[in-house]
Amino acid sequence: MKASQDIAKIQLTEEFRICPKCGYELGFHSSFQRDENGYRIILICPECGARYDVGWRM
């Protein structure tokens, strides 16, 4: 399974562990994408490869 090239921005509420695209319920893998201010932390669904930006930075 390849990760999607698109990164959807998601607004966090109480919990974000279910993939909005495919319904996978066991959480996400993470990746780090460099930008001008450091790194964006991107969540990747292990089932369908959808990628999400929840606003986390490091």
CYANA upper distance limits for C-alpha pairs under 8 A (distance plus 0.5 A):
  1 MET  CA     47 GLU  CA      8.13
  1 MET  CA     48 CYS  CA      7.36
  1 MET  CA     49 GLY  CA      6.90
  2 LYS  CA     49 GLY  CA      6.33
  3 ALA  CA     44 ILE  CA      7.55
  3 ALA  CA     48 CYS  CA      8.04
  3 ALA  CA     49 GLY  CA      4.53
  3 ALA  CA     50 ALA  CA      6.52
  3 ALA  CA     51 ARG  CA      7.32
  4 SER  CA     49 GLY  CA      6.06
  4 SER  CA     50 ALA  CA      5.74
  4 SER  CA     51 ARG  CA      6.66
  5 GLN  CA     51 ARG  CA      8.24
  6 ASP  CA     50 ALA  CA      8.20
  6 ASP  CA     51 ARG  CA      7.25
  7 ILE  CA     50 ALA  CA      8.00
  7 ILE  CA     51 ARG  CA      5.45
  7 ILE  CA     52 TYR  CA      5.75
  7 ILE  CA     53 ASP  CA      6.86
  8 ALA  CA     51 ARG  CA      6.84
  8 ALA  CA     52 TYR  CA      5.32
  8 ALA  CA     53 ASP  CA      6.53
  9 LYS  CA     52 TYR  CA      6.27
  9 LYS  CA     53 ASP  CA      5.23
  9 LYS  CA     54 VAL  CA      6.52
  9 LYS  CA     55 GLY  CA      8.19
 10 ILE  CA     52 TYR  CA      6.91
 10 ILE  CA     53 ASP  CA      6.52
 10 ILE  CA     54 VAL  CA      5.56
 10 ILE  CA     55 GLY  CA      8.35
 11 GLN  CA     54 VAL  CA      6.58
 11 GLN  CA     55 GLY  CA      8.42
 12 LEU  CA     16 PHE  CA      7.05
 12 LEU  CA     54 VAL  CA      6.94
 16 PHE  CA     27 GLY  CA      8.14
 17 ARG  CA     25 GLU  CA      6.57
 17 ARG  CA     26 LEU  CA      6.79
 17 ARG  CA     27 GLY  CA      4.76
 17 ARG  CA     28 PHE  CA      7.25
 18 ILE  CA     23 GLY  CA      6.21
 18 ILE  CA     24 TYR  CA      6.00
 18 ILE  CA     25 GLU  CA      4.90
 18 ILE  CA     26 LEU  CA      7.25
 18 ILE  CA     27 GLY  CA      6.68
 19 CYS  CA     23 GLY  CA      5.37
 19 CYS  CA     24 TYR  CA      5.76
 19 CYS  CA     25 GLU  CA      7.18
 19 CYS  CA     27 GLY  CA      8.11
 19 CYS  CA     45 CYS  CA      6.94
 19 CYS  CA     50 ALA  CA      8.39
 21 LYS  CA     48 CYS  CA      8.31
 21 LYS  CA     50 ALA  CA      7.57
 22 CYS  CA     47 GLU  CA      8.17
 22 CYS  CA     48 CYS  CA      7.05
 24 TYR  CA     45 CYS  CA      8.00
 24 TYR  CA     47 GLU  CA      6.98
 27 GLY  CA     45 CYS  CA      7.73
 28 PHE  CA     43 LEU  CA      6.24
 28 PHE  CA     44 ILE  CA      5.90
 28 PHE  CA     45 CYS  CA      5.48
 28 PHE  CA     46 PRO  CA      6.75
 29 HIS  CA     43 LEU  CA      6.19
 29 HIS  CA     44 ILE  CA      5.54
 29 HIS  CA     45 CYS  CA      6.85
 29 HIS  CA     46 PRO  CA      6.90
 30 SER  CA     41 ILE  CA      7.16
 30 SER  CA     42 ILE  CA      6.09
 30 SER  CA     43 LEU  CA      5.04
 30 SER  CA     44 ILE  CA      6.32
 31 SER  CA     41 ILE  CA      6.36
 31 SER  CA     42 ILE  CA      5.63
 31 SER  CA     43 LEU  CA      6.92
 31 SER  CA     44 ILE  CA      7.85
 32 PHE  CA     39 TYR  CA      6.37
 32 PHE  CA     40 ARG  CA      6.14
 32 PHE  CA     41 ILE  CA      5.33
 32 PHE  CA     42 ILE  CA      6.52
 33 GLN  CA     39 TYR  CA      5.75
 33 GLN  CA     40 ARG  CA      5.57
 33 GLN  CA     41 ILE  CA      7.04
 33 GLN  CA     42 ILE  CA      7.63
 34 ARG  CA     38 GLY  CA      6.27
 34 ARG  CA     39 TYR  CA      4.82
 34 ARG  CA     40 ARG  CA      6.80
 35 ASP  CA     39 TYR  CA      6.10
 35 ASP  CA     40 ARG  CA      7.39
 38 GLY  CA     57 ARG  CA      7.75
 38 GLY  CA     58 MET  CA      6.47
 39 TYR  CA     57 ARG  CA      6.19
 39 TYR  CA     58 MET  CA      5.81
 40 ARG  CA     53 ASP  CA      8.13
 40 ARG  CA     55 GLY  CA      7.94
 40 ARG  CA     56 TRP  CA      6.70
 40 ARG  CA     57 ARG  CA      5.25
 40 ARG  CA     58 MET  CA      7.16
 41 ILE  CA     53 ASP  CA      7.41
 41 ILE  CA     54 VAL  CA      8.36
 41 ILE  CA     55 GLY  CA      8.10
 41 ILE  CA     56 TRP  CA      6.00
 41 ILE  CA     57 ARG  CA      6.33
 41 ILE  CA     58 MET  CA      7.94
 42 ILE  CA     51 ARG  CA      7.02
 42 ILE  CA     52 TYR  CA      6.17
 42 ILE  CA     53 ASP  CA      5.62
 42 ILE  CA     54 VAL  CA      7.85
 42 ILE  CA     56 TRP  CA      8.42
 43 LEU  CA     51 ARG  CA      6.10
 43 LEU  CA     52 TYR  CA      5.58
 43 LEU  CA     53 ASP  CA      7.02
 43 LEU  CA     54 VAL  CA      8.32
 44 ILE  CA     49 GLY  CA      6.29
 44 ILE  CA     50 ALA  CA      6.19
 44 ILE  CA     51 ARG  CA      5.00
 44 ILE  CA     52 TYR  CA      6.94
 45 CYS  CA     49 GLY  CA      5.39
 45 CYS  CA     50 ALA  CA      5.84
 45 CYS  CA     51 ARG  CA      7.02
